[in-house]
Amino acid sequence: MNDDKTQNRDATDPSTPADQWSVWRQGDDGNRFVMAEGLSEAAARQMVAEFEARGHKQLYQASRMR
């Protein structure tokens, strides 16, 4: 039985915009954390590119939010 509390959210659900992205950083120690959320795909990828261009050893990743 599905009710509002158990239904999966999808792109048609107005409370979860379909095109929100986040930017993650992973340090040398393997710890990961969110740097930014709620970005457009273009803005998230631009942020990743800017940090990677600085030559930091950390790993940066843009991911679609669910």
C-alpha positions in Angstrom: 0.0 0.0 0.0 1.4 3.4 -1.0 0.6 6.6 0.6 2.2 10.1 0.5 4.9 9.0 2.9 6.1 6.0 1.0 5.8 7.0 -2.6 9.0 7.5 -4.5 9.6 11.1 -5.7 10.2 11.7 -9.4 10.6 14.5 -11.9 6.8 15.2 -11.8 6.9 15.9 -8.1 7.1 19.7 -7.6 8.9 19.3 -4.3 11.9 17.8 -6.0 12.9 19.8 -9.1 14.1 17.6 -11.9 17.3 19.4 -12.6 19.1 20.1 -9.3 22.7 19.2 -9.0 25.3 19.1 -6.2 29.0 19.4 -6.1 31.0 17.0 -3.9 34.6 17.1 -2.8 36.7 14.1 -1.8 39.9 14.7 0.1 43.1 12.7 0.1 41.8 10.9 3.3 38.8 9.6 1.4 36.2 11.7 3.3 33.5 13.2 1.1 31.3 16.2 1.7 28.8 18.4 -0.2 30.2 21.8 -1.3 27.0 23.1 -2.9 23.5 22.0 -3.6 20.5 23.0 -5.7 22.6 24.1 -8.7 21.8 23.7 -12.4 23.9 21.1 -14.2 25.9 23.8 -16.0 26.6 25.7 -12.7 27.7 22.5 -11.0 30.0 21.5 -13.8 31.5 25.0 -14.0 32.2 24.9 -10.2 33.9 21.5 -10.6 36.0 22.9 -13.5 37.1 25.9 -11.6 38.3 23.9 -8.6 40.0 21.3 -10.8 41.8 24.2 -12.6 43.3 25.4 -9.3 45.4 22.2 -9.2 44.1 20.9 -5.9 44.7 17.2 -5.2 41.1 16.7 -4.1 38.5 15.0 -6.3 35.5 17.1 -7.3 32.3 15.7 -8.7 29.0 17.1 -10.0 26.0 14.8 -9.2 22.3 15.0 -9.9 20.3 15.3 -6.7 17.6 12.7 -6.1 
